[in-house]
């Protein structure tokens, strides 16, 4: 016979089970509804751009493979050679209209026998670019009215706390409700001063506002629509890498991002495999190419010599690498970079490469640079971001020992 005490205990346990079931039946639909409402707030064009970047099928990763660092492997037989045997994916950021560049990149892809995913970059005349510039101007005008000096910011202490929401911070600037509630200042775009507006300038260090505009400022200090479009385009790729839920089971947990005006060493795969096993643990970014910086400033952590060319390639802790034409990201690195690049006081405040270089030089990203560069910009056609003096980009020029396209 069941005692009174036991019956009471069974009644309490039954009630707890019923309450738990009711709780989850109410909570889960509510959570899903909240997530759907958040996604529906995004501009359709923003969502469609993200959908364009589909990951190809990944090869399975041998569970017996040992990792050295954030994705380096001791053996590469389980990795897909079509992605250089190192990366889960290779992305090439390219404006849809630059078929001249895509044709050259296709020659290069076939010569190296690799696969990659084309990512349609955002043109500088896209309405999203103007929306972002409006938000940057709102933020700067508000800060300038409250402070005579160039306003600086402090990074939140939880910048590296994961997981991250897919859309946050400056992502919400392009949501359709930004005009009424999503603006960081609560000021609708219609409140913007009428044209002509003083041009925006690039901020530096931990500043949100750039120096006052003067006609004598060099072009690299002008915050142009092309620079904003470049930032936005790369951010979509970085987000896809960061939010890839299959990353932990895919080869190497790293992805490579290229721009469409590059040439690569013919033996790039041999060189990368040589230095990959020497990668220190916890790396975030690896610059396969860089510009406007002395990337030998810190001593090399590894130096290898390829059998085919007998040329030395070294891996150095990054100093302040500029240019974003070739960089690899670990998934953790992509998460960290995404979180920093969409932090409103920092977002779109300068050229993307200047932003990443600042994050590297201040220790917010654990970055390494390959020296000499094994991927360089060709600079044989007009630049879509910085035309320089002759329309072919900045004055920086680099060459390869034996480039696929002869650079």
Residue, then its C-alpha position, 0 to 999 in steps of 0.5 A: x500500500x502506498x503511504x500518504x507521504x508517497x502519494x503526496x510526492x507523486x502528485x508533486x512530481x506529476x505537477x512538475x512534469x506537467x508544468x515543464x511540458x506547458x513551459x516548453x510548449x509556450x516558450x519554443x513557439x514564442x522564441x521561434x516567433x521572435x526569431x522570425x520577426x527579427x529576420x523579417x525586419x531585415x531588408x529583403x536585399x540584405x537577406x538575399x545577398x546573404x543567401x547568395x553565398x552558399x557553401x559547397x559540399x565539404x569533404x568529411x574530416x577524419x576524426x582521427x586527424x590531430x589538429x595543431x592550433x586552430x585547424x592545422x592538421x598533421x596529415x592532409x589526406x582527408x581534406x579536399x584538394x579542390x580547396x588546396x587541401x586546407x580550407x573548408x571553402x574558398x570565396x572570391x569577392x567580385x563585382x558582377x560586372x567585372x567579367x574581365x577579372x572573373x575571366x582571369x581568375x577562372x584561368x587561375x582557378x583551372x591552373x591550380x585545380x581548385x574550386x571556389x565560390x563567387x560572391x557578388x560584391x555590393x556596388x558603391x551606388x547600391x542604396x544600402x551603401x547610402x543608408x550606411x553612410x547616413x547612419x555613420x553621419x548621424x552618429x558622428x554628428x551627435x558625437x561631435x555636438x557633445x564633444x569638441x575633440x575627436x570622440x573615442x570609444x572603449x570596446x565592450x568587455x564581452x566582445x569575444x563572448x560566443x555564440x553571436x546573433x547572426x544580425x546585430x549592431x550595424x547590421x540593423x542599420x539596413x533594416x527597414x525599421x532603422x528609420x524609426x527605431x533602429x538608428x543608433x541615435x533614434x534619428x530618422x534619415x529624413x532628418x539628415x541635412x540637405x545636400x551638399x554635405x561635407x564629405x566624410x573622412x576616415x577615423x583612426x585608432x579608437x576614434x569614431x569621427x575622422x578629422x575635419x575634411x580638407x581638400x588637401x586630405x590624401x585620398x586614403x583618408x576619404x570615407x567614400x561609398x566604394x570603401x563602405x561597399x567593400x566593407x559591407x561585401x567582405x562582412x557578408x562573407x565573414x558572417x557566413x564563415x562565422x555562422x557556419x554550424x558545420x565548421x567543427x566537422x569540416x576540414x581544417x575549420x578555416x576558410x580563404x577569402x580572395x578578391x578578384x584581382x589577384x595572382x598566386x604562386x604556382x606552388x602556393x599549395x606546397x608553401x601553405x602545407x609547409x607552414x600550416x603545421x607550424x601555426x601557433x594555437x589559437x590563430x584568428x587570421x592569416x594574411x597570404x598577401x599584404x601591403x604597406x607594412x613591414x610584416x617582418x617586424x616580429x621574428x618568424x615563428x617558422x620558415x620553410x623551403x619548398x622542394x620545387x622552387x627552393x624558395x624560403x617562405x616564413x610565417x611572422x606574427x602580423x605587425x599592421x598588414x593592409x589590403x584584404x586581397x587574400x586572408x584566411x580565417x579560422x571560425x573563431x577568428x571570423x566570429x571575433x572579426x564579425x563582432x568587431x566590424x559591426x560594433x556601431x562606433x567602429x563600423x564603417x568608420x574607415x577603410x576595411x583594411x585599415x580597420x583590420x590592421x588596427x585590430x591586429x596591431x592592438x592585439x584584438x586579433x591573433x594574426x600571422x602574415x606569410x612573407x613574402x606574399x604568396x598572393x598579390x594584387x595584379x593592378x592591371x585594370x581600374x580599381x573599384x575602391x581606390x583609383x589612386x593617381x592613375x586609376x589602378x589602385x594605390x602605388x604599392x606594387x608587389x611581385x611573385x617568384x613564379x605567379x600563375x598569371x605572370x605577376 
